[in-house]
Every structure is written in C-alpha cells, then in structure tokens.
Amino acid sequence: MPEPRHVAAIVAIAAVLTLGLRALPFAVVGRLREARGVRAVARLLPPGLMVILLVYLVLPPGQGTRHAPGALPWPAPQLAAVAVTVALQAWRRSTLLSIASGTAVSLLLS
C-alpha cells in the first residue's frame, strides 16, 4: 500500500500538469490566430472531414456486417445521408449541423 505522502505528491503533480495543459491554449491563442498554418487548417478541415466521412460512408460494408431487421439495403441509407448532408450544408452552411444530421439519418435508416 503506497504511503499517503506519495499519493498526495502524485495527485498534486497530476493536478499541476492538468491545470497547465488546460491553460496552455489560452496562453497561446493570440499568436495562433494570426498564424497562416492555423488559418489554412481552419479553412480546409471541415471539407476534409466531410470527404473522409463520405468515403467511409459509401464504401460497401465488409463481410459479416449485420443490419438491423427492416433496415434499408445498402446504399439507400448512405445515399439519403449524403443528400441530407449536402442539402443542409448548402442551405445553412453549418458543418456541425450537416454532419450531425447526415450521421443521424444514416443511423436511423441502417
């Protein structure tokens, strides 16, 4: 059984590291906002994420994949999800809303 002093020291070190790591982004946010690389990532990340999800979504399921009883056959749920995502992105320009809604449609229909 570890001694209470050792446990207290470990907890204190973990607390200081956690606090420091959580405070670090706030300390450097001013410099990061103006960085070209961060602006490029902020511009390219949402479309890149959608492309990755699209490729994953439309690939045929692997062997042994089971579907819920009464689920629509592949690729109907996936195509419906893509249509919802594209329509919402074109209408609202909200990446979070588009991806969440498309994922929900895919899950509900699969």
A tleap script that builds the chain and sets N, CA, C and O, in Angstrom:
source leaprc.protein.ff14SB
mol = sequence {
  NMET PRO GLU PRO ARG HIE VAL ALA ALA ILE
  VAL ALA ILE ALA ALA VAL LEU THR LEU GLY
  LEU ARG ALA LEU PRO PHE ALA VAL VAL GLY
  ARG LEU ARG GLU ALA ARG GLY VAL ARG ALA
  VAL ALA ARG LEU LEU PRO PRO GLY LEU MET
  VAL ILE LEU LEU VAL TYR LEU VAL LEU PRO
  PRO GLY GLN GLY THR ARG HIE ALA PRO GLY
  ALA LEU PRO TRP PRO ALA PRO GLN LEU ALA
  ALA VAL ALA VAL THR VAL ALA LEU GLN ALA
  TRP ARG ARG SER THR LEU LEU SER ILE ALA
  SER GLY THR ALA VAL SER LEU LEU LEU CSER
}
set mol.1.N position { 0.844 -1.180 0.000 }
set mol.1.CA position { 0.000 0.000 0.000 }
set mol.1.C position { 0.892 1.247 0.000 }
set mol.1.O position { 1.770 1.375 0.853 }
set mol.2.N position { 0.673 2.173 -0.956 }
set mol.2.CA position { 1.509 3.369 -1.008 }
set mol.2.C position { 1.249 4.279 0.203 }
set mol.2.O position { 0.155 4.324 0.765 }
set mol.3.N position { 2.270 4.968 0.553 }
set mol.3.CA position { 2.149 5.884 1.682 }
set mol.3.C position { 1.306 7.094 1.275 }
set mol.3.O position { 1.322 7.487 0.109 }
set mol.4.N position { 0.577 7.686 2.213 }
set mol.4.CA position { -0.261 8.840 1.904 }
set mol.4.C position { 0.527 10.016 1.305 }
set mol.4.O position { -0.002 10.750 0.471 }
set mol.5.N position { 1.791 10.200 1.728 }
set mol.5.CA position { 2.593 11.290 1.179 }
set mol.5.C position { 2.859 11.078 -0.314 }
set mol.5.O position { 2.832 12.027 -1.098 }
set mol.6.N position { 3.115 9.832 -0.694 }
set mol.6.CA position { 3.361 9.547 -2.110 }
set mol.6.C position { 2.098 9.761 -2.936 }
set mol.6.O position { 2.151 10.315 -4.034 }
set mol.7.N position { 0.981 9.324 -2.409 }
set mol.7.CA position { -0.293 9.513 -3.116 }
set mol.7.C position { -0.579 11.004 -3.272 }
set mol.7.O position { -0.973 11.453 -4.349 }
set mol.8.N position { -0.381 11.769 -2.200 }
set mol.8.CA position { -0.619 13.217 -2.249 }
set mol.8.C position { 0.311 13.882 -3.252 }
set mol.8.O position { -0.113 14.781 -3.978 }
set mol.9.N position { 1.569 13.461 -3.307 }
set mol.9.CA position { 2.522 14.035 -4.259 }
set mol.9.C position { 2.110 13.726 -5.695 }
set mol.9.O position { 2.184 14.596 -6.564 }
set mol.10.N position { 1.684 12.513 -5.944 }
set mol.10.CA position { 1.259 12.128 -7.297 }
set mol.10.C position { 0.026 12.917 -7.716 }
set mol.10.O position { -0.052 13.396 -8.847 }
set mol.11.N position { -0.933 13.051 -6.811 }
set mol.11.CA position { -2.151 13.818 -7.118 }
set mol.11.C position { -1.801 15.282 -7.368 }
set mol.11.O position { -2.343 15.897 -8.286 }
set mol.12.N position { -0.907 15.842 -6.568 }
set mol.12.CA position { -0.512 17.244 -6.745 }
set mol.12.C position { 0.181 17.453 -8.088 }
set mol.12.O position { -0.103 18.428 -8.785 }
set mol.13.N position { 1.082 16.551 -8.456 }
set mol.13.CA position { 1.770 16.662 -9.743 }
set mol.13.C position { 0.775 16.537 -10.890 }
set mol.13.O position { 0.844 17.301 -11.852 }
set mol.14.N position { -0.140 15.593 -10.802 }
set mol.14.CA position { -1.153 15.418 -11.848 }
set mol.14.C position { -2.044 16.657 -11.952 }
set mol.14.O position { -2.411 17.067 -13.053 }
set mol.15.N position { -2.390 17.251 -10.814 }
set mol.15.CA position { -3.237 18.444 -10.827 }
set mol.15.C position { -2.523 19.626 -11.476 }
set mol.15.O position { -3.124 20.355 -12.265 }
set mol.16.N position { -1.254 19.820 -11.153 }
set mol.16.CA position { -0.492 20.926 -11.733 }
set mol.16.C position { -0.336 20.721 -13.241 }
set mol.16.O position { -0.504 21.668 -14.009 }
set mol.17.N position { -0.020 19.514 -13.668 }
set mol.17.CA position { 0.123 19.239 -15.104 }
set mol.17.C position { -1.199 19.435 -15.841 }
set mol.17.O position { -1.229 20.011 -16.929 }
set mol.18.N position { -2.277 18.961 -15.255 }
set mol.18.CA position { -3.591 19.111 -15.877 }
set mol.18.C position { -3.954 20.582 -16.010 }
set mol.18.O position { -4.400 21.016 -17.072 }
set mol.19.N position { -3.768 21.348 -14.951 }
set mol.19.CA position { -4.071 22.778 -14.990 }
set mol.19.C position { -3.205 23.481 -16.036 }
set mol.19.O position { -3.701 24.318 -16.789 }
set mol.20.N position { -1.931 23.150 -16.085 }
set mol.20.CA position { -1.047 23.759 -17.071 }
set mol.20.C position { -1.439 23.427 -18.500 }
set mol.20.O position { -1.429 24.297 -19.371 }
set mol.21.N position { -1.784 22.172 -18.739 }
set mol.21.CA position { -2.174 21.774 -20.096 }
set mol.21.C position { -3.501 22.400 -20.510 }
set mol.21.O position { -3.706 22.698 -21.687 }
set mol.22.N position { -4.385 22.598 -19.571 }
set mol.22.CA position { -5.662 23.237 -19.900 }
set mol.22.C position { -5.505 24.735 -20.103 }
set mol.22.O position { -6.254 25.333 -20.875 }
set mol.23.N position { -4.551 25.347 -19.429 }
set mol.23.CA position { -4.339 26.788 -19.561 }
set mol.23.C position { -3.495 27.133 -20.783 }
set mol.23.O position { -3.576 28.255 -21.284 }
set mol.24.N position { -2.696 26.207 -21.268 }
set mol.24.CA position { -1.787 26.461 -22.382 }
set mol.24.C position { -2.482 27.015 -23.627 }
set mol.24.O position { -1.983 27.988 -24.192 }
set mol.25.N position { -3.604 26.454 -24.088 }
set mol.25.CA position { -4.241 27.013 -25.291 }
set mol.25.C position { -4.647 28.473 -25.123 }
set mol.25.O position { -4.565 29.246 -26.078 }
set mol.26.N position { -5.082 28.864 -23.927 }
set mol.26.CA position { -5.481 30.246 -23.709 }
set mol.26.C position { -4.275 31.180 -23.721 }
set mol.26.O position { -4.394 32.354 -24.073 }
set mol.27.N position { -3.137 30.663 -23.342 }
set mol.27.CA position { -1.926 31.478 -23.313 }
set mol.27.C position { -1.382 31.748 -24.717 }
set mol.27.O position { -0.759 32.786 -24.943 }
set mol.28.N position { -1.602 30.846 -25.649 }
set mol.28.CA position { -1.033 30.999 -26.991 }
set mol.28.C position { -2.072 31.315 -28.063 }
set mol.28.O position { -1.729 31.395 -29.243 }
set mol.29.N position { -3.325 31.495 -27.680 }
set mol.29.CA position { -4.376 31.685 -28.677 }
set mol.29.C position { -4.161 32.947 -29.511 }
set mol.29.O position { -4.482 32.960 -30.699 }
set mol.30.N position { -3.630 33.991 -28.913 }
set mol.30.CA position { -3.401 35.221 -29.667 }
set mol.30.C position { -2.421 35.032 -30.802 }
set mol.30.O position { -2.647 35.515 -31.911 }
set mol.31.N position { -1.338 34.335 -30.535 }
set mol.31.CA position { -0.333 34.089 -31.574 }
set mol.31.C position { -0.838 33.111 -32.623 }
set mol.31.O position { -0.491 33.228 -33.799 }
set mol.32.N position { -1.652 32.149 -32.211 }
set mol.32.CA position { -2.139 31.145 -33.156 }
set mol.32.C position { -3.172 31.719 -34.119 }
set mol.32.O position { -3.255 31.290 -35.270 }
set mol.33.N position { -3.957 32.683 -33.655 }
set mol.33.CA position { -4.987 33.254 -34.525 }
set mol.33.C position { -4.404 33.877 -35.775 }
set mol.33.O position { -5.027 33.863 -36.837 }
set mol.34.N position { -3.221 34.418 -35.648 }
set mol.34.CA position { -2.605 35.112 -36.770 }
set mol.34.C position { -1.705 34.201 -37.617 }
set mol.34.O position { -1.181 34.636 -38.642 }
set mol.35.N position { -1.528 32.978 -37.208 }
set mol.35.CA position { -0.639 32.072 -37.939 }
set mol.35.C position { -1.303 31.603 -39.231 }
set mol.35.O position { -2.473 31.218 -39.238 }
set mol.36.N position { -0.546 31.640 -40.316 }
set mol.36.CA position { -1.081 31.214 -41.614 }
set mol.36.C position { -1.496 29.754 -41.616 }
set mol.36.O position { -2.523 29.393 -42.190 }
set mol.37.N position { -0.688 28.912 -40.969 }
set mol.37.CA position { -0.988 27.479 -40.951 }
set mol.37.C position { -2.296 27.174 -40.247 }
set mol.37.O position { -3.054 26.313 -40.694 }
set mol.38.N position { -2.569 27.863 -39.156 }
set mol.38.CA position { -3.811 27.635 -38.416 }
set mol.38.C position { -5.007 28.091 -39.238 }
set mol.38.O position { -6.046 27.431 -39.250 }
set mol.39.N position { -4.861 29.216 -39.922 }
set mol.39.CA position { -5.962 29.680 -40.780 }
set mol.39.C position { -6.217 28.695 -41.918 }
set mol.39.O position { -7.369 28.459 -42.282 }
set mol.40.N position { -5.167 28.124 -42.479 }
set mol.40.CA position { -5.332 27.146 -43.560 }
set mol.40.C position { -6.029 25.892 -43.046 }
set mol.40.O position { -6.913 25.349 -43.710 }
set mol.41.N position { -5.630 25.436 -41.867 }
set mol.41.CA position { -6.270 24.248 -41.286 }
set mol.41.C position { -7.738 24.539 -40.988 }
set mol.41.O position { -8.599 23.695 -41.240 }
set mol.42.N position { -8.031 25.719 -40.456 }
set mol.42.CA position { -9.417 26.079 -40.146 }
set mol.42.C position { -10.267 26.141 -41.413 }
set mol.42.O position { -11.460 25.840 -41.374 }
set mol.43.N position { -9.667 26.524 -42.524 }
set mol.43.CA position { -10.403 26.605 -43.783 }
set mol.43.C position { -10.574 25.236 -44.432 }
set mol.43.O position { -11.607 24.964 -45.043 }
set mol.44.N position { -9.564 24.371 -44.305 }
set mol.44.CA position { -9.582 23.090 -45.011 }
set mol.44.C position { -10.151 21.932 -44.199 }
set mol.44.O position { -10.554 20.922 -44.777 }
set mol.45.N position { -10.192 22.054 -42.891 }
set mol.45.CA position { -10.612 20.936 -42.059 }
set mol.45.C position { -12.076 20.521 -42.274 }
set mol.45.O position { -12.331 19.328 -42.443 }
set mol.46.N position { -13.051 21.447 -42.277 }
set mol.46.CA position { -14.434 20.999 -42.469 }
set mol.46.C position { -14.675 20.244 -43.782 }
set mol.46.O position { -15.291 19.179 -43.751 }
set mol.47.N position { -14.211 20.758 -44.946 }
set mol.47.CA position { -14.418 19.964 -46.164 }
set mol.47.C position { -13.641 18.645 -46.145 }
set mol.47.O position { -14.126 17.632 -46.649 }
set mol.48.N position { -12.442 18.656 -45.568 }
set mol.48.CA position { -11.667 17.421 -45.484 }
set mol.48.C position { -12.357 16.373 -44.641 }
set mol.48.O position { -12.376 15.192 -44.987 }
set mol.49.N position { -12.925 16.814 -43.531 }
set mol.49.CA position { -13.666 15.898 -42.659 }
set mol.49.C position { -14.866 15.315 -43.394 }
set mol.49.O position { -15.152 14.123 -43.280 }
set mol.50.N position { -15.564 16.153 -44.143 }
set mol.50.CA position { -16.723 15.658 -44.899 }
set mol.50.C position { -16.309 14.649 -45.967 }
set mol.50.O position { -17.017 13.666 -46.189 }
set mol.51.N position { -15.193 14.872 -46.620 }
set mol.51.CA position { -14.719 13.927 -47.637 }
set mol.51.C position { -14.373 12.587 -46.999 }
set mol.51.O position { -14.725 11.538 -47.539 }
set mol.52.N position { -13.691 12.608 -45.859 }
set mol.52.CA position { -13.343 11.365 -45.168 }
set mol.52.C position { -14.605 10.611 -44.773 }
set mol.52.O position { -14.694 9.402 -44.984 }
set mol.53.N position { -15.583 11.313 -44.201 }
set mol.53.CA position { -16.836 10.666 -43.815 }
set mol.53.C position { -17.584 10.130 -45.034 }
set mol.53.O position { -18.177 9.053 -44.973 }
set mol.54.N position { -17.560 10.868 -46.128 }
set mol.54.CA position { -18.245 10.431 -47.342 }
set mol.54.C position { -17.633 9.146 -47.884 }
set mol.54.O position { -18.355 8.214 -48.239 }
set mol.55.N position { -16.309 9.092 -47.950 }
set mol.55.CA position { -15.640 7.893 -48.454 }
set mol.55.C position { -15.946 6.702 -47.551 }
set mol.55.O position { -16.243 5.611 -48.036 }
set mol.56.N position { -15.873 6.912 -46.249 }
set mol.56.CA position { -16.170 5.832 -45.307 }
set mol.56.C position { -17.626 5.379 -45.430 }
set mol.56.O position { -17.927 4.189 -45.336 }
set mol.57.N position { -18.511 6.329 -45.639 }
set mol.57.CA position { -19.936 6.029 -45.665 }
set mol.57.C position { -20.347 5.248 -46.914 }
set mol.57.O position { -21.149 4.319 -46.822 }
set mol.58.N position { -19.815 5.609 -48.062 }
set mol.58.CA position { -20.300 4.992 -49.301 }
set mol.58.C position { -19.574 3.705 -49.674 }
set mol.58.O position { -19.979 3.023 -50.615 }
set mol.59.N position { -18.513 3.363 -48.956 }
set mol.59.CA position { -17.873 2.081 -49.237 }
set mol.59.C position { -18.817 0.947 -48.835 }
set mol.59.O position { -19.502 1.054 -47.819 }
set mol.60.N position { -18.864 -0.122 -49.604 }
set mol.60.CA position { -19.755 -1.223 -49.237 }
set mol.60.C position { -19.334 -1.841 -47.900 }
set mol.60.O position { -18.152 -1.852 -47.558 }
set mol.61.N position { -20.309 -2.350 -47.156 }
set mol.61.CA position { -19.977 -2.961 -45.867 }
set mol.61.C position { -19.123 -4.203 -46.058 }
set mol.61.O position { -19.207 -4.876 -47.085 }
set mol.62.N position { -18.299 -4.499 -45.055 }
set mol.62.CA position { -17.426 -5.661 -45.112 }
set mol.62.C position { -18.189 -6.954 -44.858 }
set mol.62.O position { -19.372 -6.941 -44.516 }
set mol.63.N position { -17.495 -8.059 -45.029 }
set mol.63.CA position { -18.098 -9.357 -44.773 }
set mol.63.C position { -18.484 -9.477 -43.310 }
set mol.63.O position { -17.778 -8.992 -42.426 }
set mol.64.N position { -19.588 -10.116 -43.071 }
set mol.64.CA position { -20.024 -10.343 -41.706 }
set mol.64.C position { -20.764 -9.167 -41.101 }
set mol.64.O position { -21.137 -9.209 -39.928 }
set mol.65.N position { -20.985 -8.109 -41.886 }
set mol.65.CA position { -21.711 -6.955 -41.368 }
set mol.65.C position { -23.180 -7.308 -41.263 }
set mol.65.O position { -23.783 -7.805 -42.215 }
set mol.66.N position { -23.745 -7.049 -40.109 }
set mol.66.CA position { -25.160 -7.340 -39.906 }
set mol.66.C position { -25.946 -6.038 -39.913 }
set mol.66.O position { -25.463 -5.003 -39.455 }
set mol.67.N position { -27.145 -6.103 -40.432 }
set mol.67.CA position { -28.033 -4.949 -40.462 }
set mol.67.C position { -29.223 -5.223 -39.568 }
set mol.67.O position { -29.597 -6.373 -39.337 }
set mol.68.N position { -29.807 -4.155 -39.071 }
set mol.68.CA position { -30.987 -4.283 -38.220 }
set mol.68.C position { -32.140 -4.840 -39.048 }
set mol.68.O position { -32.221 -4.591 -40.251 }
set mol.69.N position { -33.032 -5.591 -38.406 }
set mol.69.CA position { -34.196 -6.097 -39.141 }
set mol.69.C position { -35.015 -4.937 -39.688 }
set mol.69.O position { -35.300 -3.979 -38.968 }
set mol.70.N position { -35.388 -5.018 -40.938 }
set mol.70.CA position { -36.195 -3.978 -41.563 }
set mol.70.C position { -35.389 -2.799 -42.067 }
set mol.70.O position { -35.967 -1.832 -42.563 }
set mol.71.N position { -34.072 -2.850 -41.956 }
set mol.71.CA position { -33.231 -1.746 -42.421 }
set mol.71.C position { -33.207 -1.729 -43.946 }
set mol.71.O position { -33.329 -2.771 -44.590 }
set mol.72.N position { -33.050 -0.559 -44.504 }
set mol.72.CA position { -32.964 -0.433 -45.954 }
set mol.72.C position { -31.651 -1.045 -46.440 }
set mol.72.O position { -30.644 -0.985 -45.735 }
set mol.73.N position { -31.654 -1.636 -47.646 }
set mol.73.CA position { -30.416 -2.249 -48.157 }
set mol.73.C position { -29.396 -1.180 -48.550 }
set mol.73.O position { -29.741 -0.044 -48.877 }
set mol.74.N position { -28.122 -1.595 -48.505 }
set mol.74.CA position { -27.056 -0.693 -48.927 }
set mol.74.C position { -27.239 -0.379 -50.393 }
set mol.74.O position { -27.553 -1.324 -51.116 }
set mol.75.N position { -27.093 0.764 -50.908 }
set mol.75.CA position { -26.600 2.020 -50.371 }
set mol.75.C position { -27.692 3.042 -50.069 }
set mol.75.O position { -27.380 4.226 -49.937 }
set mol.76.N position { -28.962 2.638 -49.954 }
set mol.76.CA position { -30.050 3.602 -49.747 }
set mol.76.C position { -29.841 4.495 -48.518 }
set mol.76.O position { -29.957 5.714 -48.647 }
set mol.77.N position { -29.537 3.944 -47.324 }
set mol.77.CA position { -29.340 4.837 -46.172 }
set mol.77.C position { -28.154 5.782 -46.360 }
set mol.77.O position { -28.198 6.938 -45.938 }
set mol.78.N position { -27.111 5.289 -46.987 }
set mol.78.CA position { -25.933 6.111 -47.187 }
set mol.78.C position { -26.213 7.255 -48.163 }
set mol.78.O position { -25.791 8.389 -47.938 }
set mol.79.N position { -26.921 6.951 -49.238 }
set mol.79.CA position { -27.248 7.997 -50.207 }
set mol.79.C position { -28.199 9.026 -49.608 }
set mol.79.O position { -28.073 10.218 -49.888 }
set mol.80.N position { -29.150 8.581 -48.789 }
set mol.80.CA position { -30.048 9.514 -48.108 }
set mol.80.C position { -29.265 10.412 -47.160 }
set mol.80.O position { -29.525 11.613 -47.081 }
set mol.81.N position { -28.315 9.836 -46.446 }
set mol.81.CA position { -27.496 10.626 -45.525 }
set mol.81.C position { -26.649 11.647 -46.271 }
set mol.81.O position { -26.512 12.787 -45.828 }
set mol.82.N position { -26.080 11.242 -47.403 }
set mol.82.CA position { -25.290 12.176 -48.214 }
set mol.82.C position { -26.179 13.310 -48.720 }
set mol.82.O position { -25.777 14.473 -48.690 }
set mol.83.N position { -27.375 12.981 -49.180 }
set mol.83.CA position { -28.290 14.006 -49.683 }
set mol.83.C position { -28.664 15.006 -48.582 }
set mol.83.O position { -28.689 16.214 -48.821 }
set mol.84.N position { -28.954 14.502 -47.382 }
set mol.84.CA position { -29.297 15.384 -46.260 }
set mol.84.C position { -28.109 16.273 -45.903 }
set mol.84.O position { -28.274 17.471 -45.675 }
set mol.85.N position { -26.925 15.693 -45.855 }
set mol.85.CA position { -25.735 16.467 -45.504 }
set mol.85.C position { -25.457 17.562 -46.524 }
set mol.85.O position { -25.192 18.706 -46.154 }
set mol.86.N position { -25.516 17.221 -47.787 }
set mol.86.CA position { -25.247 18.214 -48.849 }
set mol.86.C position { -26.311 19.305 -48.828 }
set mol.86.O position { -25.986 20.487 -48.937 }
set mol.87.N position { -27.582 18.919 -48.688 }
set mol.87.CA position { -28.660 19.909 -48.683 }
set mol.87.C position { -28.536 20.868 -47.496 }
set mol.87.O position { -28.681 22.081 -47.652 }
set mol.88.N position { -28.269 20.320 -46.320 }
set mol.88.CA position { -28.136 21.192 -45.148 }
set mol.88.C position { -26.900 22.079 -45.237 }
set mol.88.O position { -26.938 23.233 -44.810 }
set mol.89.N position { -25.814 21.560 -45.781 }
set mol.89.CA position { -24.607 22.376 -45.916 }
set mol.89.C position { -24.843 23.505 -46.911 }
set mol.89.O position { -24.402 24.632 -46.685 }
set mol.90.N position { -25.530 23.214 -48.004 }
set mol.90.CA position { -25.807 24.254 -48.990 }
set mol.90.C position { -26.778 25.299 -48.434 }
set mol.90.O position { -26.678 26.485 -48.746 }
set mol.91.N position { -27.717 24.835 -47.608 }
set mol.91.CA position { -28.742 25.748 -47.084 }
set mol.91.C position { -28.240 26.565 -45.902 }
set mol.91.O position { -28.360 27.790 -45.897 }
set mol.92.N position { -27.675 25.888 -44.892 }
set mol.92.CA position { -27.322 26.562 -43.638 }
set mol.92.C position { -25.846 26.899 -43.492 }
set mol.92.O position { -25.503 27.748 -42.669 }
set mol.93.N position { -24.961 26.273 -44.253 }
set mol.93.CA position { -23.513 26.480 -44.139 }
set mol.93.C position { -23.016 26.220 -42.716 }
set mol.93.O position { -22.146 26.925 -42.204 }
set mol.94.N position { -23.586 25.198 -42.097 }
set mol.94.CA position { -23.177 24.820 -40.742 }
set mol.94.C position { -22.623 23.404 -40.793 }
set mol.94.O position { -23.371 22.441 -40.967 }
set mol.95.N position { -21.303 23.283 -40.641 }
set mol.95.CA position { -20.657 21.979 -40.738 }
set mol.95.C position { -21.172 21.029 -39.666 }
set mol.95.O position { -21.464 19.867 -39.950 }
set mol.96.N position { -21.284 21.514 -38.441 }
set mol.96.CA position { -21.751 20.662 -37.346 }
set mol.96.C position { -23.167 20.159 -37.604 }
set mol.96.O position { -23.438 18.970 -37.437 }
set mol.97.N position { -24.064 21.040 -38.006 }
set mol.97.CA position { -25.443 20.636 -38.292 }
set mol.97.C position { -25.495 19.637 -39.438 }
set mol.97.O position { -26.227 18.650 -39.367 }
set mol.98.N position { -24.731 19.881 -40.484 }
set mol.98.CA position { -24.740 18.997 -41.652 }
set mol.98.C position { -24.238 17.604 -41.309 }
set mol.98.O position { -24.880 16.609 -41.647 }
set mol.99.N position { -23.096 17.527 -40.639 }
set mol.99.CA position { -22.520 16.228 -40.315 }
set mol.99.C position { -23.379 15.483 -39.312 }
set mol.99.O position { -23.605 14.283 -39.464 }
set mol.100.N position { -23.861 16.173 -38.292 }
set mol.100.CA position { -24.700 15.513 -37.278 }
set mol.100.C position { -25.999 15.002 -37.885 }
set mol.100.O position { -26.431 13.890 -37.579 }
set mol.101.N position { -26.622 15.797 -38.736 }
set mol.101.CA position { -27.885 15.379 -39.353 }
set mol.101.C position { -27.679 14.216 -40.323 }
set mol.101.O position { -28.468 13.271 -40.332 }
set mol.102.N position { -26.636 14.280 -41.128 }
set mol.102.CA position { -26.350 13.179 -42.042 }
set mol.102.C position { -26.038 11.889 -41.307 }
set mol.102.O position { -26.463 10.813 -41.726 }
set mol.103.N position { -25.293 11.993 -40.204 }
set mol.103.CA position { -24.991 10.813 -39.395 }
set mol.103.C position { -26.258 10.237 -38.782 }
set mol.103.O position { -26.444 9.021 -38.754 }
set mol.104.N position { -27.127 11.114 -38.292 }
set mol.104.CA position { -28.388 10.647 -37.684 }
set mol.104.C position { -29.255 9.937 -38.723 }
set mol.104.O position { -29.838 8.893 -38.430 }
set mol.105.N position { -29.346 10.491 -39.928 }
set mol.105.CA position { -30.144 9.848 -40.980 }
set mol.105.C position { -29.562 8.491 -41.326 }
set mol.105.O position { -30.308 7.525 -41.485 }
set mol.106.N position { -28.259 8.399 -41.444 }
set mol.106.CA position { -27.630 7.124 -41.763 }
set mol.106.C position { -27.903 6.091 -40.670 }
set mol.106.O position { -28.227 4.941 -40.967 }
set mol.107.N position { -27.774 6.495 -39.425 }
set mol.107.CA position { -28.013 5.561 -38.321 }
set mol.107.C position { -29.475 5.143 -38.234 }
set mol.107.O position { -29.777 3.979 -37.970 }
set mol.108.N position { -30.372 6.080 -38.454 }
set mol.108.CA position { -31.797 5.749 -38.362 }
set mol.108.C position { -32.260 4.815 -39.476 }
set mol.108.O position { -33.138 3.978 -39.265 }
set mol.109.N position { -31.671 4.958 -40.659 }
set mol.109.CA position { -32.103 4.134 -41.787 }
set mol.109.C position { -31.337 2.822 -41.930 }
set mol.109.O position { -31.785 1.927 -42.647 }
set mol.110.N position { -30.197 2.693 -41.263 }
set mol.110.CA position { -29.381 1.476 -41.379 }
set mol.110.C position { -29.865 0.402 -40.441 }
set mol.110.O position { -29.295 -0.689 -40.405 }
savepdb mol mol.pdb
quit
